């Protein structure tokens, strides 16, 4: 099993991030292509996807936070050399994910129409949004289990396999989508519902493959899930990491929902434009996202091994890259956005708003990535409350008031400008907090926790309390 604690830090991050680039690129190509396909159905369908986006993020992130908690505990256990605990946590987390996804599916069906009506969807747009979301809810458990398994494969250091699975899933999704959306070759024309169903089909295939890899190659899934005591211990450890992540994850789509609600007050064209720009933003963060996906397992394994010096070095390298890359992408977007926007809409007003949004916000793309890295480092260092606190500051104290004030006084321009100002402020604050946490950890334990001192490390004391029979 690949280790993240032995090679040089730049080489380790490079070996993790480069294979992930293909996977994240494939995901973003899928997002952009699906948006383009749906846009061929008209502005109402494109607006429906925009209305669904905050709720998809809300539900998906809430469940994927369980996967994040699982990945962090598994990576920490692997870094500390405790493979048996890593396998138990992985196996028990499958049960937790199935339970939570079932409950959220029931809640989603019960609240779909009133929820989207409150977000501002009306008439045909409301009906299209509900059609899309009902299929999404049915496949929610498949999506989240697949993401959790891919994250666990990543935290073993085997990013080539997880990336290959992402690429395969995207390829399958894109191959199936046109047939279901437009009814090609005798398939029923499902339109926006076809986009959702194609995703579930592809994710089911990747879920089966990733399950086989975790069980047979990494031996991180087993049938030893009968002990209620051990199940509850595993769930407690995962939720200790995951619940703050759930809270943080919920904040993002709530904020996006408020932003969408405010945008809906300026017309359907603004909502449709936000749906496109959201995909463009995700594409612009493609390479930094590849690094971010590997940062939490890298930090978690090194924290489990007591290598605080490697954590600091990795954090500095990642953040420096994000700033430089973000500035380069800003220049590219300033130049090419007027040529890109017409691919996603033929409505001239939608095109104008897309260009305006990108011109106002793209300067701080790097700042947003640095802020995300701060939360990844905190999660990897087993400090999810710090990560949740940073997200609270950015979203509750900065973004939401900024959106409301900006929209009230300066209209659409103010709504967009608030994003830029708040992301820059959150970036600066996040870096200060992360540096202080690492400094405090180094002052307490030194930059390297020696093997003979490791048993006195606070997280190893927690391990002894949770699993006395394995120590």
C-alpha positions, 0 to 999 in steps of 0.5 A: 500500500502506497505511503504518504509519509516517506517520499519528499513532500513535493514528490508525494504531492505531485504523485498524488495530484497528477493522476487525480488531474485526469479524474477531476478534468473528466468530472468538469468536462462532464459538468460542462457537457451536461450543462451544454446538453441541457441548454439545448432544451431551452432556458427553462431547463437550464434554469431548472438545473440552476435551481436544483444545484443548491439542493444537490450540493446541500444533500450531496455534501451532507452525505459526502461529509460522512465519506470525508470523516471516514477518509480522514479516520482511515488515512490517520489510521493507515499513517499510524500503522493500524490497518485493522482499524482502517478496515473496520471504520470503512466497513461500518461507514457503509452502513452509516451511509446507507442509513443516512441516504435512505432518510434523506431520500424520504425527506427529499421526496416530501419537500421537493415542490414547496422547497423549490417554490420558496427558492423562486421556481415557478410554472414549468421551471418548477416542474422540471426542477422537481422531475430532475430532483426526484431521480437524483434522490433515488440515486443519492445513496449510490452517488455518495457511496461511490464518492466515499469509496473513491476517497478511501482509495485516494487516501491509500495513496493509490490515486491512479486507480481512483482517477481512472475510475473517475474518468471511466464514470465520466465517459460512461455518463457522457456516452449514455446522457444524449440517448436519454436526454434526446431520445436517440436510437429508440430510447425514450426522450426524458429530457432533464430527467435523462441527465439525472438517470444517466448519472445514476447508471454510470455511478452504479458501475463505478460503485461496483468496481470500487467496492471490488478494489477496496475489498480484494486489493486493499482489504478495507472492506470485510464482513465483520460488522456484527458487533454493535459496540464496534459499529457505534465506536466507528460511527462516533469516530467518523461523525466526530470528524464528519458532523462538523464537515456536514455543517460546513457542507450545508453552509455552502448550498444554503449560501448558494440558495440565498444567492439564487433566491436573490438572483431570481429577483432580477429574472430567470436569465440571471439564474440561468447565467449563474448555473453556467458560471458555476460550471465555469468556476469549477473548471477553472479550479481543475488543477488546484482541485486535484491538489485539494483532493489529496491534501486531506489524506496527505495531512492526515497520514502525516499527522498520524505519523507525527510529521508536522514538518511535512504538513507545513511544507505541503501546505505552503507549496499547495497555497503558493501554487493556488495563488499563482494558478488563480491569477493565470486563470483570471487572465485567461477568463478575461480574454476568452469568456466572450467567446465561451459564453455563447456555447452555453446559451443563445439568449443575449441577456444570459450571455451578457450576465455570464461575461459580467459575472466572470469579469467581476469574480475571476480575480479571486479564484486563487483566494477561494482555493487557498481558503479551501486548502485551509479547511482541508489542512484542519480536517487532516489535522483532526480539527474539524471544528476549526474547519467548520469555524472557518466556513462559518466566518466566510459564509455566515459572517461575510458572504450572506450579508455581502450578497444581501447588502450588495444586491440591495444597494448595487443590484446584480453588480453588487451581488457579484462583487460581494463574492470577490471581496468576501473570498479575499478576506476569508483567504487572509483570515484562513491562512492566519488561523492555519499557521497559528494551529500548526505553530501551536502543534509544533510548540507542543510536540516539536516539528517531528513526533519521534516514535518513542514519543508518539504514544503520548500524542493526543490522537493516539491517546484518543485511539487507546480510549476508542480501541483499547483491545487493539493497542 
